[in-house]
Amino acid sequence: MDIWKRKLFLSAFRVFDQAVLCLAFLLAASIESAMIQSLTFAQFLEIRLKVGNFILFFGMLIIWHSIFTGFRLYHSRRLDSRRSEIIDLLKATFAATCALVASAYAFNITMVTPLFIAVFLASAATALTASRLVFRFILKKIRLHGRNQRYLLISGTNDRAIAIAKTIRSRPGLGYTLLGFVDQDWHGVDAVTQNGFEIVSDFRGLKSYLRDQVVDDVIIALPLKSMYAQASEVLAVCEEQGIIVRHHVDMFPARMGRPKGVYPDGIPVITHFPGVATGMQLAAKRSLDVILSFLVLIVLSPFFALVGLLIRMDSKGPAFYVQERVGFNKRRFKLYKFRTMADGADARQGELECLNEACGPVFKIRNDPRITRLGRFLRKTSIDELPQLLNVLRGEMSLVGPRPPMPFEVEKYKSWHLRRILEVKPGITGLWQVEGRSRTSFNDMVRLDIRYVQNWSLWLDLKILARTVKEVVFPKGGV
């Protein structure tokens, strides 16, 4: 499936899930209102359709979407069993119901009674489960016609690897195109060609192959005792490229990925998704991002208008500066900031390269002549970063995360650990900001970003947010 078609399909999927939850809400509301003789359903709608309650319900939709995304319901699950997907779906629905209950308690919504909750949960779970089963059936039919394919490599050429390849080939409904095998030359490789498969690379050339070819998944089926080093290297190279890795249960402990078991046709494997958190962890982080960014944007909207006006009065050019950055899994996005430099400053960077004070691929000058008078104040107080709350609300960034690199910086990354930071969404703030800000060298930024990724927790995010507020109130130097 083309990238744009896949994005369109997933967007429709997300809208459908939200529509189901809305219908479940209306069904629960209608039943609850029917039980209250003094309140008709029409009267209920009249009461709820106020601006404040509309904003509250819109926020609830965002939270529901974040929860479903956190449970990876919009990731590729073609190797997962129906049972596994339905269990995750039920967990997400239950979490969405808990969020609804928490909101009702916080905002004193009397309509949300035990009966309301029971009807909402039962109807949403039933409708979503039925829809997932129907979608699975439809997707299987589509894949049988050669559409919606994912490209797969198998590392290893032993009997176990060939058995996996035969299973994939015998089940075209999974939607996998087997590119071939990766292995070194040994006496058993003849069995691969005898079964109609192809060896496309050895271990030494795997990195180049992954860089030049479209590969979505790699299955490691190497013997652990004799080829542990090769298996570990395959995992490291795939993680560097943001490729999903699957391997047999108990083969070896991975350094980074979070394991999740799936069983395609009875073959037990562990899947390593790019990223550092799954399920409720991601849901909680995303919910925090959405709630805080939404509230701050609403509260500060008049301040945004004032700052934009002052920027236009201070110098010619737009109020906002838009720059392309690299985010989660090498996805590019447009980052928003208040403009702090003279219009057209990017075109002058070449003539100032000789004054660059930063090490590595970062460009930074302490007294950059392109910065405007107001821009220096905005940078020192970090006010210029506030528009990135829009990126957070859009899902391109998080409140806390690694520094979002520019494309030319990523191109200069030379080792796997520099790409490690692309396994999570970049953040408005992070360890690189609260522990150094402008005084931090590029290598120290990377070290702090990797430390954040490896030690991530919701509690760590909260501590960084608290320290960021302290840094902004008592600044020691702009970012």
FENZIGI-V634549 format. One record per backbone hydrogen bond with DSSP energy under -0.5 kcal/mol. CO is the residue of the C=O (numbers start at 1). NH is the residue of the N-H. If there is no record, write none. Layout:
co:CO nh:NH
co:CO nh:NH
This chain:
co:2 nh:6
co:3 nh:7
co:4 nh:8
co:5 nh:9
co:6 nh:10
co:7 nh:11
co:8 nh:12
co:9 nh:13
co:10 nh:14
co:11 nh:15
co:12 nh:16
co:13 nh:17
co:14 nh:18
co:15 nh:19
co:16 nh:20
co:17 nh:21
co:18 nh:22
co:19 nh:23
co:20 nh:24
co:21 nh:25
co:22 nh:26
co:23 nh:27
co:24 nh:28
co:25 nh:29
co:26 nh:30
co:27 nh:31
co:28 nh:32
co:29 nh:33
co:30 nh:34
co:31 nh:35
co:32 nh:36
co:33 nh:36
co:35 nh:37
co:36 nh:39
co:40 nh:44
co:41 nh:45
co:42 nh:46
co:43 nh:47
co:44 nh:48
co:45 nh:49
co:48 nh:50
co:50 nh:54
co:51 nh:55
co:52 nh:56
co:53 nh:57
co:54 nh:58
co:55 nh:59
co:56 nh:60
co:57 nh:61
co:58 nh:62
co:59 nh:63
co:60 nh:64
co:61 nh:65
co:62 nh:66
co:63 nh:67
co:64 nh:68
co:65 nh:69
co:66 nh:70
co:67 nh:71
co:68 nh:73
co:69 nh:72
co:70 nh:279
co:72 nh:75
co:77 nh:80
co:81 nh:85
co:82 nh:86
co:83 nh:87
co:84 nh:88
co:85 nh:89
co:86 nh:90
co:87 nh:91
co:88 nh:92
co:89 nh:93
co:90 nh:94
co:91 nh:95
co:92 nh:96
co:93 nh:97
co:94 nh:98
co:95 nh:99
co:96 nh:100
co:97 nh:101
co:98 nh:102
co:99 nh:103
co:100 nh:104
co:101 nh:105
co:102 nh:106
co:103 nh:107
co:104 nh:109
co:108 nh:110
co:109 nh:112
co:111 nh:113
co:113 nh:117
co:114 nh:118
co:115 nh:119
co:116 nh:120
co:117 nh:121
co:118 nh:122
co:119 nh:123
co:120 nh:124
co:121 nh:125
co:122 nh:126
co:123 nh:127
co:124 nh:128
co:125 nh:129
co:126 nh:130
co:127 nh:131
co:128 nh:132
co:129 nh:133
co:130 nh:134
co:131 nh:135
co:132 nh:136
co:133 nh:137
co:134 nh:138
co:135 nh:139
co:136 nh:140
co:137 nh:141
co:138 nh:142
co:139 nh:143
co:140 nh:144
co:141 nh:145
co:142 nh:145
co:142 nh:147
co:143 nh:146
co:150 nh:177
co:151 nh:216
co:151 nh:217
co:152 nh:179
co:152 nh:180
co:153 nh:219
co:154 nh:156
co:154 nh:182
co:155 nh:221
co:158 nh:162
co:159 nh:163
co:160 nh:164
co:161 nh:165
co:162 nh:166
co:163 nh:167
co:164 nh:168
co:165 nh:169
co:166 nh:170
co:167 nh:171
co:168 nh:171
co:171 nh:174
co:172 nh:175
co:175 nh:150
co:176 nh:178
co:177 nh:152
co:177 nh:179
co:180 nh:154
co:181 nh:200
co:181 nh:201
co:182 nh:156
co:186 nh:189
co:187 nh:190
co:188 nh:191
co:189 nh:192
co:189 nh:193
co:190 nh:194
co:191 nh:195
co:192 nh:195
co:192 nh:197
co:193 nh:196
co:198 nh:181
co:198 nh:200
co:201 nh:183
co:203 nh:206
co:205 nh:209
co:206 nh:210
co:207 nh:211
co:208 nh:212
co:209 nh:213
co:213 nh:215
co:216 nh:244
co:217 nh:153
co:218 nh:220
co:218 nh:246
co:219 nh:155
co:219 nh:221
co:220 nh:248
co:223 nh:227
co:224 nh:228
co:227 nh:231
co:228 nh:232
co:229 nh:233
co:230 nh:234
co:231 nh:235
co:232 nh:236
co:233 nh:237
co:234 nh:238
co:235 nh:239
co:236 nh:240
co:237 nh:241
co:238 nh:242
co:238 nh:243
co:239 nh:242
co:244 nh:218
co:245 nh:272
co:246 nh:220
co:247 nh:270
co:248 nh:251
co:257 nh:259
co:258 nh:273
co:260 nh:271
co:262 nh:269
co:263 nh:265
co:263 nh:266
co:264 nh:267
co:266 nh:268
co:267 nh:264
co:268 nh:249
co:269 nh:262
co:270 nh:247
co:271 nh:260
co:271 nh:273
co:272 nh:245
co:273 nh:258
co:278 nh:281
co:278 nh:282
co:279 nh:283
co:280 nh:284
co:281 nh:285
co:282 nh:286
co:283 nh:287
co:284 nh:288
co:285 nh:289
co:286 nh:290
co:287 nh:291
co:288 nh:292
co:289 nh:293
co:290 nh:294
co:291 nh:295
co:292 nh:296
co:293 nh:297
co:294 nh:298
co:295 nh:299
co:296 nh:300
co:297 nh:301
co:298 nh:301
co:300 nh:304
co:301 nh:305
co:302 nh:306
co:303 nh:307
co:304 nh:308
co:305 nh:309
co:306 nh:310
co:307 nh:311
co:308 nh:312
co:309 nh:313
co:310 nh:314
co:311 nh:315
co:316 nh:343
co:319 nh:339
co:320 nh:322
co:321 nh:337
co:323 nh:335
co:325 nh:333
co:327 nh:330
co:328 nh:331
co:331 nh:327
co:333 nh:325
co:333 nh:335
co:335 nh:323
co:337 nh:321
co:340 nh:372
co:342 nh:345
co:344 nh:347
co:345 nh:348
co:346 nh:349
co:348 nh:352
co:349 nh:352
co:349 nh:353
co:350 nh:353
co:352 nh:355
co:353 nh:356
co:359 nh:362
co:362 nh:364
co:364 nh:357
co:365 nh:368
co:368 nh:371
co:370 nh:342
co:372 nh:376
co:373 nh:377
co:374 nh:378
co:375 nh:379
co:376 nh:380
co:377 nh:381
co:378 nh:383
co:378 nh:384
co:379 nh:382
co:379 nh:479
co:382 nh:385
co:383 nh:386
co:384 nh:338
co:385 nh:388
co:386 nh:389
co:387 nh:390
co:387 nh:391
co:388 nh:392
co:389 nh:393
co:390 nh:394
co:391 nh:396
co:391 nh:397
co:392 nh:395
co:398 nh:428
co:399 nh:429
co:402 nh:427
co:403 nh:405
co:405 nh:326
co:406 nh:409
co:406 nh:410
co:407 nh:411
co:408 nh:412
co:409 nh:412
co:410 nh:413
co:415 nh:418
co:415 nh:419
co:416 nh:419
co:416 nh:420
co:418 nh:421
co:419 nh:422
co:420 nh:423
co:421 nh:424
co:422 nh:329
co:426 nh:398
co:429 nh:401
co:430 nh:433
co:430 nh:434
co:431 nh:435
co:432 nh:437
co:433 nh:436
co:436 nh:439
co:437 nh:440
co:441 nh:445
co:442 nh:446
co:443 nh:447
co:444 nh:448
co:445 nh:449
co:446 nh:450
co:447 nh:451
co:448 nh:452
co:449 nh:453
co:450 nh:454
co:451 nh:455
co:453 nh:456
co:457 nh:461
co:458 nh:462
co:459 nh:463
co:460 nh:464
co:461 nh:465
co:462 nh:466
co:463 nh:467
co:464 nh:468
co:465 nh:469
co:466 nh:470
co:467 nh:471
co:468 nh:472
co:469 nh:473
co:470 nh:474
co:472 nh:475
co:478 nh:438
